[in-house]
Amino acid sequence: QVQVVESGGGLVQAGGSLRLSCVASRRTFSSYGMGWFRQAPGQVREFVAAIRWSGNRMYYSPSVKGRFTISRTTAENLVYLQMNSLKPDDTAVYYCAASSLAALGKPLWDAGPYESWGQGTQVTVSS
């Protein structure tokens, strides 16, 4: 099992920015992709953004496209989620997830391909 750890959450005013970080800790882990999901109180967990290692392809939910940017380092299993123009509706626990090559070809905007999940980091946007 790969350990996934998120950081960078916090409280911000509407219109502000935050950057979340996530690392998948096992050095021998061969990643297919990593993604971010979020869950607001009383809501189901929803896809936010993902990045596929091969070709550096990125995927975004329509609700965050143009405001959020996912990126990765090339040397490590480390991804970032830069969140700009934050809205109160973005308030949620944000989860990072990692997918190995065993899930190659599966859609990274679904939760299914992800084998390892972090504990989540709270993002609160005040109005």
C-alpha atoms as an extended CHARMM CRD file, in Angstrom:
* protein
*
       127  EXT
         1         1  GLN       CA              0.0000000000        0.0000000000        0.0000000000  PROA      1               0.0000000000
         2         2  VAL       CA              1.2420000000        3.4480000000       -0.8990000000  PROA      2               0.0000000000
         3         3  GLN       CA              0.9370000000        6.1360000000        1.7360000000  PROA      3               0.0000000000
         4         4  VAL       CA             -0.6060000000        9.3290000000        0.4140000000  PROA      4               0.0000000000
         5         5  VAL       CA             -0.2920000000       12.5180000000        2.4370000000  PROA      5               0.0000000000
         6         6  GLU       CA             -1.9140000000       15.8590000000        1.6940000000  PROA      6               0.0000000000
         7         7  SER       CA             -1.0390000000       19.2680000000        3.0880000000  PROA      7               0.0000000000
         8         8  GLY       CA             -1.8200000000       22.9220000000        2.5220000000  PROA      8               0.0000000000
         9         9  GLY       CA             -5.4490000000       23.2970000000        3.4690000000  PROA      9               0.0000000000
        10        10  GLY       CA             -6.7480000000       26.1760000000        5.5250000000  PROA      10              0.0000000000
        11        11  LEU       CA             -9.1240000000       29.0970000000        5.7870000000  PROA      11              0.0000000000
        12        12  VAL       CA             -9.2170000000       31.7220000000        3.0600000000  PROA      12              0.0000000000
        13        13  GLN       CA            -11.5630000000       34.4980000000        2.0030000000  PROA      13              0.0000000000
        14        14  ALA       CA            -13.5500000000       34.2810000000       -1.1930000000  PROA      14              0.0000000000
        15        15  GLY       CA            -11.3940000000       35.2940000000       -4.1410000000  PROA      15              0.0000000000
        16        16  GLY       CA             -8.2390000000       34.1080000000       -2.4300000000  PROA      16              0.0000000000
        17        17  SER       CA             -5.8420000000       31.2840000000       -3.2670000000  PROA      17              0.0000000000
        18        18  LEU       CA             -4.4520000000       28.1410000000       -1.6830000000  PROA      18              0.0000000000
        19        19  ARG       CA             -2.0390000000       25.4920000000       -2.8570000000  PROA      19              0.0000000000
        20        20  LEU       CA             -2.4550000000       21.8940000000       -1.8120000000  PROA      20              0.0000000000
        21        21  SER       CA              0.3920000000       19.3990000000       -1.9450000000  PROA      21              0.0000000000
        22        22  CYS       CA              0.3030000000       15.6310000000       -2.0440000000  PROA      22              0.0000000000
        23        23  VAL       CA              3.0210000000       13.0050000000       -1.9620000000  PROA      23              0.0000000000
        24        24  ALA       CA              2.7960000000        9.2740000000       -2.5780000000  PROA      24              0.0000000000
        25        25  SER       CA              5.4910000000        7.9150000000       -0.3430000000  PROA      25              0.0000000000
        26        26  ARG       CA              6.6610000000        4.5990000000       -1.7020000000  PROA      26              0.0000000000
        27        27  ARG       CA              9.7480000000        5.1450000000       -3.8250000000  PROA      27              0.0000000000
        28        28  THR       CA              9.1300000000        2.1280000000       -6.0270000000  PROA      28              0.0000000000
        29        29  PHE       CA              5.5580000000        3.1500000000       -6.7260000000  PROA      29              0.0000000000
        30        30  SER       CA              4.9720000000        3.3990000000      -10.4640000000  PROA      30              0.0000000000
        31        31  SER       CA              2.1500000000        5.8330000000      -10.8930000000  PROA      31              0.0000000000
        32        32  TYR       CA             -0.4610000000        5.8920000000      -13.6500000000  PROA      32              0.0000000000
        33        33  GLY       CA             -1.8460000000        9.1280000000      -12.2810000000  PROA      33              0.0000000000
        34        34  MET       CA             -2.8530000000       11.0970000000       -9.2320000000  PROA      34              0.0000000000
        35        35  GLY       CA             -5.9930000000       13.0070000000       -8.5380000000  PROA      35              0.0000000000
        36        36  TRP       CA             -7.8520000000       15.2890000000       -6.1950000000  PROA      36              0.0000000000
        37        37  PHE       CA            -11.3670000000       14.7590000000       -4.9810000000  PROA      37              0.0000000000
        38        38  ARG       CA            -13.4160000000       16.7140000000       -2.4570000000  PROA      38              0.0000000000
        39        39  GLN       CA            -16.3290000000       16.1310000000       -0.1550000000  PROA      39              0.0000000000
        40        40  ALA       CA            -18.4730000000       18.8480000000        1.3640000000  PROA      40              0.0000000000
        41        41  PRO       CA            -20.6630000000       18.1680000000        4.4200000000  PROA      41              0.0000000000
        42        42  GLY       CA            -23.6860000000       16.1040000000        3.4570000000  PROA      42              0.0000000000
        43        43  GLN       CA            -22.4510000000       15.6820000000       -0.1060000000  PROA      43              0.0000000000
        44        44  VAL       CA            -20.9170000000       12.8120000000       -2.0350000000  PROA      44              0.0000000000
        45        45  ARG       CA            -17.2430000000       12.8410000000       -2.8520000000  PROA      45              0.0000000000
        46        46  GLU       CA            -16.6550000000       14.5010000000       -6.2160000000  PROA      46              0.0000000000
        47        47  PHE       CA            -13.8210000000       14.6700000000       -8.7010000000  PROA      47              0.0000000000
        48        48  VAL       CA            -11.7810000000       17.8820000000       -8.8310000000  PROA      48              0.0000000000
        49        49  ALA       CA             -8.6760000000       17.3280000000      -10.9580000000  PROA      49              0.0000000000
        50        50  ALA       CA             -6.2670000000       14.6140000000      -12.0520000000  PROA      50              0.0000000000
        51        51  ILE       CA             -3.0140000000       14.2550000000      -13.8850000000  PROA      51              0.0000000000
        52        52  ARG       CA             -1.8310000000       11.2810000000      -15.8970000000  PROA      52              0.0000000000
        53        53  TRP       CA              1.8740000000       10.6270000000      -15.6880000000  PROA      53              0.0000000000
        54        54  SER       CA              2.1960000000        9.5760000000      -19.3240000000  PROA      54              0.0000000000
        55        55  GLY       CA              1.9870000000       12.6650000000      -21.4870000000  PROA      55              0.0000000000
        56        56  ASN       CA              1.2630000000       14.8750000000      -18.4640000000  PROA      56              0.0000000000
        57        57  ARG       CA             -2.4250000000       14.9120000000      -19.4130000000  PROA      57              0.0000000000
        58        58  MET       CA             -4.6270000000       16.8870000000      -17.0210000000  PROA      58              0.0000000000
        59        59  TYR       CA             -8.3390000000       16.5710000000      -16.2980000000  PROA      59              0.0000000000
        60        60  TYR       CA            -10.6210000000       19.0170000000      -14.4870000000  PROA      60              0.0000000000
        61        61  SER       CA            -14.1460000000       19.1540000000      -13.2070000000  PROA      61              0.0000000000
        62        62  PRO       CA            -16.1440000000       21.8590000000      -15.0160000000  PROA      62              0.0000000000
        63        63  SER       CA            -16.7320000000       23.5660000000      -11.6750000000  PROA      63              0.0000000000
        64        64  VAL       CA            -13.0180000000       24.2730000000      -11.1730000000  PROA      64              0.0000000000
        65        65  LYS       CA            -11.6590000000       24.5040000000      -14.7230000000  PROA      65              0.0000000000
        66        66  GLY       CA             -9.9550000000       27.8340000000      -15.2820000000  PROA      66              0.0000000000
        67        67  ARG       CA             -9.5140000000       28.4100000000      -11.5470000000  PROA      67              0.0000000000
        68        68  PHE       CA             -7.5920000000       25.3500000000      -10.3600000000  PROA      68              0.0000000000
        69        69  THR       CA             -4.3700000000       23.9570000000      -11.7980000000  PROA      69              0.0000000000
        70        70  ILE       CA             -2.9270000000       20.5270000000      -11.1210000000  PROA      70              0.0000000000
        71        71  SER       CA              0.7890000000       19.9690000000      -11.6300000000  PROA      71              0.0000000000
        72        72  ARG       CA              3.4390000000       17.4570000000      -10.6820000000  PROA      72              0.0000000000
        73        73  THR       CA              7.1420000000       17.1490000000      -10.1830000000  PROA      73              0.0000000000
        74        74  THR       CA              8.9900000000       14.9070000000      -12.5660000000  PROA      74              0.0000000000
        75        75  ALA       CA             11.3460000000       13.3440000000      -10.0490000000  PROA      75              0.0000000000
        76        76  GLU       CA              8.9000000000       12.3180000000       -7.3430000000  PROA      76              0.0000000000
        77        77  ASN       CA              5.3170000000       11.2260000000       -6.8800000000  PROA      77              0.0000000000
        78        78  LEU       CA              4.3850000000       14.7510000000       -5.8200000000  PROA      78              0.0000000000
        79        79  VAL       CA              1.4390000000       16.7370000000       -7.1050000000  PROA      79              0.0000000000
        80        80  TYR       CA              0.0880000000       20.1880000000       -6.4000000000  PROA      80              0.0000000000
        81        81  LEU       CA             -3.3380000000       21.7210000000       -6.7080000000  PROA      81              0.0000000000
        82        82  GLN       CA             -3.1870000000       25.4790000000       -7.1230000000  PROA      82              0.0000000000
        83        83  MET       CA             -6.5990000000       26.9060000000       -6.3030000000  PROA      83              0.0000000000
        84        84  ASN       CA             -7.3230000000       30.4940000000       -7.3450000000  PROA      84              0.0000000000
        85        85  SER       CA            -10.4830000000       32.6080000000       -7.2360000000  PROA      85              0.0000000000
        86        86  LEU       CA            -11.8520000000       30.4290000000       -4.4690000000  PROA      86              0.0000000000
        87        87  LYS       CA            -15.5610000000       30.4610000000       -3.7480000000  PROA      87              0.0000000000
        88        88  PRO       CA            -17.5240000000       29.4350000000       -0.6440000000  PROA      88              0.0000000000
        89        89  ASP       CA            -18.8070000000       26.4600000000       -2.6950000000  PROA      89              0.0000000000
        90        90  ASP       CA            -15.2260000000       25.1710000000       -2.8060000000  PROA      90              0.0000000000
        91        91  THR       CA            -15.3770000000       24.5200000000        0.9340000000  PROA      91              0.0000000000
        92        92  ALA       CA            -14.7640000000       20.8150000000        1.4920000000  PROA      92              0.0000000000
        93        93  VAL       CA            -12.3120000000       18.2040000000        2.6390000000  PROA      93              0.0000000000
        94        94  TYR       CA             -9.8990000000       17.6490000000       -0.2230000000  PROA      94              0.0000000000
        95        95  TYR       CA             -8.5170000000       14.1680000000       -0.7740000000  PROA      95              0.0000000000
        96        96  CYS       CA             -5.5340000000       13.1590000000       -2.8230000000  PROA      96              0.0000000000
        97        97  ALA       CA             -5.4140000000        9.7330000000       -4.4190000000  PROA      97              0.0000000000
        98        98  ALA       CA             -2.8260000000        7.6980000000       -6.2780000000  PROA      98              0.0000000000
        99        99  SER       CA             -3.2830000000        5.1730000000       -9.0340000000  PROA      99              0.0000000000
       100       100  SER       CA             -0.7020000000        2.6170000000      -10.0850000000  PROA      100             0.0000000000
       101       101  LEU       CA             -0.0040000000        1.2580000000      -13.5500000000  PROA      101             0.0000000000
       102       102  ALA       CA             -2.3640000000       -1.6140000000      -12.7540000000  PROA      102             0.0000000000
       103       103  ALA       CA             -5.1720000000        0.8500000000      -13.5750000000  PROA      103             0.0000000000
       104       104  LEU       CA             -3.6940000000        1.8770000000      -16.9140000000  PROA      104             0.0000000000
       105       105  GLY       CA             -6.3890000000        3.0490000000      -19.3280000000  PROA      105             0.0000000000
       106       106  LYS       CA             -9.1060000000        3.6550000000      -16.7410000000  PROA      106             0.0000000000
       107       107  PRO       CA            -10.5910000000        7.1480000000      -16.4710000000  PROA      107             0.0000000000
       108       108  LEU       CA             -8.8030000000        9.2200000000      -13.8650000000  PROA      108             0.0000000000
       109       109  TRP       CA            -11.9120000000       11.3110000000      -13.2750000000  PROA      109             0.0000000000
       110       110  ASP       CA            -13.5260000000        8.3150000000      -11.6110000000  PROA      110             0.0000000000
       111       111  ALA       CA            -12.6530000000        7.1550000000       -8.1030000000  PROA      111             0.0000000000
       112       112  GLY       CA            -12.3210000000        3.5320000000       -9.2410000000  PROA      112             0.0000000000
       113       113  PRO       CA             -8.7230000000        3.5290000000      -10.5460000000  PROA      113             0.0000000000
       114       114  TYR       CA             -7.3190000000        4.9670000000       -7.3230000000  PROA      114             0.0000000000
       115       115  GLU       CA             -5.8290000000        2.4530000000       -4.9300000000  PROA      115             0.0000000000
       116       116  SER       CA             -4.4550000000        4.7270000000       -2.2420000000  PROA      116             0.0000000000
       117       117  TRP       CA             -6.1270000000        7.6950000000       -0.5970000000  PROA      117             0.0000000000
       118       118  GLY       CA             -4.9450000000       10.3410000000        1.8150000000  PROA      118             0.0000000000
       119       119  GLN       CA             -6.7120000000       11.3740000000        4.9940000000  PROA      119             0.0000000000
       120       120  GLY       CA             -7.8520000000       14.6680000000        3.5410000000  PROA      120             0.0000000000
       121       121  THR       CA             -7.1760000000       18.3090000000        4.2180000000  PROA      121             0.0000000000
       122       122  GLN       CA             -9.8430000000       20.8740000000        5.0620000000  PROA      122             0.0000000000
       123       123  VAL       CA            -10.3370000000       23.8750000000        2.8120000000  PROA      123             0.0000000000
       124       124  THR       CA            -12.7120000000       26.5370000000        4.0760000000  PROA      124             0.0000000000
       125       125  VAL       CA            -13.6260000000       29.5680000000        1.9860000000  PROA      125             0.0000000000
       126       126  SER       CA            -15.4120000000       32.3660000000        3.8010000000  PROA      126             0.0000000000
       127       127  SER       CA            -17.7290000000       34.7990000000        2.0580000000  PROA      127             0.0000000000
